Amino acid sequence: MPYTTADIANQFLRQFTEEDGALVYRRHGRGPAYRVTDGQTQDYLARYMRRTRIARFALFAATVAFGGGGAWLLAQADPMPSEGVITAWTIGFVAALVALFVWAELRAQTLPHRELSRTAPASPEIDKADWTRHQLKSVPWVNFAIPPIMGLFLVWSLHKEVDLAAGWGRLVWLVPVAFTALAGVQAWRKWKYAAKR
């Protein structure tokens, strides 16, 4: 996830490129090409930045509210829920929060497509296999080691608070397993496409 304002803006602007001397918008850089002007591009960027700021603030506020509210509810609980139940609720809330944020972010990023698709595109979308091959080609191999390490770090950071070998605490292991599987699939796809060259 980009952190600086410039990173966020650049991520959005990657969908706008020059093709055959004209500025075009492609959803996620791959969809059908729609001609746009510099003014339209800046307007879309301003609207995207406003929406993503709201989404990021909402994510932060919800996280703070969950932390404070959760602590208050636990202080009132009698009897105190088990660590497994607390962990399961925490994982579920975080997953739901992240899913909502990703949905809001994708909606903000694809706003130009929803408006421009009312007109005929200048050219069709880029072939999916070619696009995937191009994207994976630019990813360094070392990047595929990052998700498994992040997943294991999460397990390590929780090992003192949660019994990872019993009850709901075992759900924590799903995170590094999922991260490793995702990285493995993407690494295999990169290798497969490289082998076809």
Kinemage of the C-alpha trace (Angstrom):
@kinemage 1
@onewidth
@group {chain A} dominant
@subgroup {mainchain}
@vectorlist {calphas} color= white
{ca met a 1} P 0.000 0.000 0.000
{ca pro a 2} L 1.426 3.431 -0.916
{ca tyr a 3} L 2.043 5.741 2.040
{ca thr a 4} L 2.919 9.208 0.747
{ca thr a 5} L 0.540 11.501 -1.111
{ca ala a 6} L 2.788 11.316 -4.178
{ca asp a 7} L 2.766 7.489 -4.092
{ca ile a 8} L -1.032 7.426 -3.865
{ca ala a 9} L -1.382 9.877 -6.754
{ca asn a 10} L 1.153 8.015 -8.911
{ca gln a 11} L -0.642 4.724 -8.335
{ca phe a 12} L -3.845 6.257 -9.674
{ca leu a 13} L -2.136 8.041 -12.570
{ca arg a 14} L -0.639 4.779 -13.852
{ca gln a 15} L -4.028 4.232 -15.469
{ca phe a 16} L -3.417 7.258 -17.729
{ca thr a 17} L -0.866 6.829 -20.508
{ca glu a 18} L -0.071 8.261 -23.911
{ca glu a 19} L -0.893 6.032 -26.849
{ca asp a 20} L -0.471 7.074 -30.488
{ca gly a 21} L -0.001 10.692 -29.432
{ca ala a 22} L -3.202 10.827 -27.376
{ca leu a 23} L -3.740 10.651 -23.617
{ca val a 24} L -5.925 7.669 -22.717
{ca tyr a 25} L -7.354 6.080 -19.600
{ca arg a 26} L -7.337 2.301 -19.110
{ca arg a 27} L -8.953 0.789 -16.012
{ca his a 28} L -6.112 -0.670 -13.930
{ca gly a 29} L -3.905 0.037 -16.946
{ca arg a 30} L -5.443 -2.804 -18.961
{ca gly a 31} L -9.085 -2.023 -19.780
{ca pro a 32} L -10.430 -0.434 -22.949
{ca ala a 33} L -8.720 2.861 -23.832
{ca tyr a 34} L -10.759 6.058 -23.526
{ca arg a 35} L -9.321 9.361 -24.726
{ca val a 36} L -9.084 12.028 -22.023
{ca thr a 37} L -7.733 15.548 -21.753
{ca asp a 38} L -5.198 16.868 -19.244
{ca gly a 39} L -8.024 18.735 -17.535
{ca gln a 40} L -10.109 15.573 -17.175
{ca thr a 41} L -7.104 13.708 -15.797
{ca gln a 42} L -6.478 16.355 -13.151
{ca asp a 43} L -10.169 16.412 -12.233
{ca tyr a 44} L -10.227 12.625 -11.845
{ca leu a 45} L -7.052 12.775 -9.763
{ca ala a 46} L -8.516 15.418 -7.430
{ca arg a 47} L -11.708 13.404 -6.958
{ca tyr a 48} L -9.757 10.206 -6.354
{ca met a 49} L -7.499 11.855 -3.783
{ca arg a 50} L -10.523 13.237 -1.925
{ca arg a 51} L -12.207 9.814 -1.841
{ca thr a 52} L -9.089 7.917 -0.807
{ca arg a 53} L -8.381 10.420 1.990
{ca ile a 54} L -11.878 9.830 3.344
{ca ala a 55} L -11.443 6.050 3.096
{ca arg a 56} L -8.073 6.105 4.854
{ca phe a 57} L -9.377 8.365 7.616
{ca ala a 58} L -12.395 6.080 8.060
{ca leu a 59} L -10.070 3.062 8.289
{ca phe a 60} L -7.967 4.807 10.944
{ca ala a 61} L -11.015 5.988 12.908
{ca ala a 62} L -12.629 2.548 12.816
{ca thr a 63} L -9.400 0.931 14.017
{ca val a 64} L -9.114 3.362 16.928
{ca ala a 65} L -12.800 2.939 17.779
{ca phe a 66} L -12.472 -0.844 17.683
{ca gly a 67} L -9.393 -0.763 19.901
{ca gly a 68} L -10.928 1.575 22.459
{ca gly a 69} L -14.418 0.107 22.282
{ca gly a 70} L -13.104 -3.436 22.431
{ca ala a 71} L -11.031 -2.658 25.512
{ca trp a 72} L -14.039 -1.032 27.191
{ca leu a 73} L -16.326 -3.976 26.364
{ca leu a 74} L -13.772 -6.450 27.694
{ca ala a 75} L -13.542 -4.463 30.934
{ca gln a 76} L -17.331 -4.751 31.339
{ca ala a 77} L -17.530 -8.432 30.380
{ca asp a 78} L -18.356 -10.924 33.092
{ca pro a 79} L -17.131 -13.537 32.639
{ca met a 80} L -14.155 -12.558 30.476
{ca pro a 81} L -14.214 -14.251 27.018
{ca ser a 82} L -11.436 -16.717 26.287
{ca glu a 83} L -8.357 -15.620 24.347
{ca gly a 84} L -9.488 -17.738 21.425
{ca val a 85} L -12.824 -15.919 21.176
{ca ile a 86} L -11.115 -12.526 21.416
{ca thr a 87} L -8.646 -13.541 18.704
{ca ala a 88} L -11.394 -14.816 16.409
{ca trp a 89} L -13.404 -11.598 16.793
{ca thr a 90} L -10.290 -9.498 16.214
{ca ile a 91} L -9.321 -11.383 13.060
{ca gly a 92} L -12.898 -11.206 11.762
{ca phe a 93} L -13.175 -7.466 12.382
{ca val a 94} L -9.796 -6.716 10.811
{ca ala a 95} L -10.648 -8.840 7.756
{ca ala a 96} L -14.003 -7.077 7.330
{ca leu a 97} L -12.397 -3.669 7.773
{ca val a 98} L -9.685 -4.386 5.212
{ca ala a 99} L -12.259 -5.767 2.758
{ca leu a 100} L -14.360 -2.602 3.061
{ca phe a 101} L -11.309 -0.393 2.598
{ca val a 102} L -10.170 -2.320 -0.494
{ca trp a 103} L -13.688 -2.101 -1.953
{ca ala a 104} L -13.811 1.669 -1.352
{ca glu a 105} L -10.312 2.105 -2.805
{ca leu a 106} L -11.157 0.123 -5.949
{ca arg a 107} L -14.374 2.097 -6.408
{ca ala a 108} L -12.402 5.343 -6.170
{ca gln a 109} L -9.725 4.124 -8.592
{ca thr a 110} L -12.236 3.026 -11.230
{ca leu a 111} L -14.452 6.128 -11.119
{ca pro a 112} L -13.141 7.284 -14.536
{ca his a 113} L -14.111 3.940 -16.099
{ca arg a 114} L -17.681 4.145 -14.831
{ca glu a 115} L -18.056 7.600 -16.379
{ca leu a 116} L -16.054 7.130 -19.582
{ca ser a 117} L -17.564 3.742 -20.444
{ca arg a 118} L -20.713 5.542 -21.554
{ca thr a 119} L -18.785 6.436 -24.722
{ca ala a 120} L -17.111 4.199 -27.300
{ca pro a 121} L -13.491 3.267 -26.459
{ca ala a 122} L -10.635 4.313 -28.711
{ca ser a 123} L -9.187 0.789 -28.592
{ca pro a 124} L -10.016 -2.542 -26.899
{ca glu a 125} L -8.556 -3.797 -23.644
{ca ile a 126} L -5.074 -5.312 -23.524
{ca asp a 127} L -4.922 -9.115 -23.704
{ca lys a 128} L -4.991 -10.507 -20.157
{ca ala a 129} L -2.088 -12.941 -20.661
{ca asp a 130} L 0.122 -10.221 -22.178
{ca trp a 131} L -0.761 -7.832 -19.379
{ca thr a 132} L -0.054 -10.398 -16.648
{ca arg a 133} L 3.232 -11.357 -18.289
{ca his a 134} L 4.291 -7.703 -18.431
{ca gln a 135} L 3.331 -7.035 -14.806
{ca leu a 136} L 5.032 -10.122 -13.373
{ca lys a 137} L 8.156 -9.501 -15.445
{ca ser a 138} L 8.727 -6.231 -13.578
{ca val a 139} L 8.392 -7.794 -10.100
{ca pro a 140} L 11.778 -8.712 -8.518
{ca trp a 141} L 12.024 -12.324 -7.318
{ca val a 142} L 12.844 -11.193 -3.785
{ca asn a 143} L 9.366 -9.635 -3.490
{ca phe a 144} L 7.813 -13.091 -3.356
{ca ala a 145} L 9.583 -13.748 -0.043
{ca ile a 146} L 8.005 -10.726 1.652
{ca pro a 147} L 4.413 -12.043 2.197
{ca pro a 148} L 5.509 -15.291 3.942
{ca ile a 149} L 7.868 -13.314 6.187
{ca met a 150} L 5.070 -10.889 7.061
{ca gly a 151} L 2.748 -13.790 7.893
{ca leu a 152} L 5.328 -15.431 10.141
{ca phe a 153} L 6.034 -12.111 11.831
{ca leu a 154} L 2.342 -11.843 12.687
{ca val a 155} L 2.418 -15.310 14.256
{ca trp a 156} L 5.551 -14.448 16.215
{ca ser a 157} L 4.050 -11.166 17.461
{ca leu a 158} L 0.964 -12.992 18.793
{ca his a 159} L 2.628 -16.085 20.272
{ca lys a 160} L 2.703 -14.659 23.815
{ca glu a 161} L -0.912 -13.487 23.791
{ca val a 162} L -2.560 -16.424 22.023
{ca asp a 163} L -2.201 -20.185 22.318
{ca leu a 164} L -1.373 -20.948 18.682
{ca ala a 165} L -1.631 -24.708 19.173
{ca ala a 166} L -5.197 -24.936 20.511
{ca gly a 167} L -8.704 -23.625 19.954
{ca trp a 168} L -9.370 -20.502 17.945
{ca gly a 169} L -5.733 -19.491 18.257
{ca arg a 170} L -4.902 -21.945 15.488
{ca leu a 171} L -6.705 -19.637 13.042
{ca val a 172} L -3.724 -17.297 13.210
{ca trp a 173} L -1.753 -19.856 11.190
{ca leu a 174} L -4.103 -19.267 8.267
{ca val a 175} L -2.459 -15.888 7.670
{ca pro a 176} L 1.095 -17.125 6.908
{ca val a 177} L -0.318 -20.115 5.013
{ca ala a 178} L -2.468 -17.843 2.831
{ca phe a 179} L 0.365 -15.334 2.311
{ca thr a 180} L 2.791 -18.122 1.376
{ca ala a 181} L 0.295 -19.726 -1.013
{ca leu a 182} L -0.380 -16.401 -2.709
{ca ala a 183} L 3.329 -15.632 -3.088
{ca gly a 184} L 3.983 -19.160 -4.342
{ca val a 185} L 1.271 -18.951 -7.002
{ca gln a 186} L 2.525 -15.594 -8.229
{ca ala a 187} L 6.147 -16.790 -8.280
{ca trp a 188} L 5.104 -19.871 -10.267
{ca arg a 189} L 3.239 -17.692 -12.751
{ca lys a 190} L 6.290 -15.434 -13.162
{ca trp a 191} L 8.493 -18.489 -13.758
{ca lys a 192} L 5.954 -19.951 -16.219
{ca tyr a 193} L 5.785 -16.761 -18.249
{ca ala a 194} L 9.572 -16.374 -18.182
{ca ala a 195} L 9.966 -19.941 -19.472
{ca lys a 196} L 7.754 -19.157 -22.478
{ca arg a 197} L 9.972 -16.339 -23.746
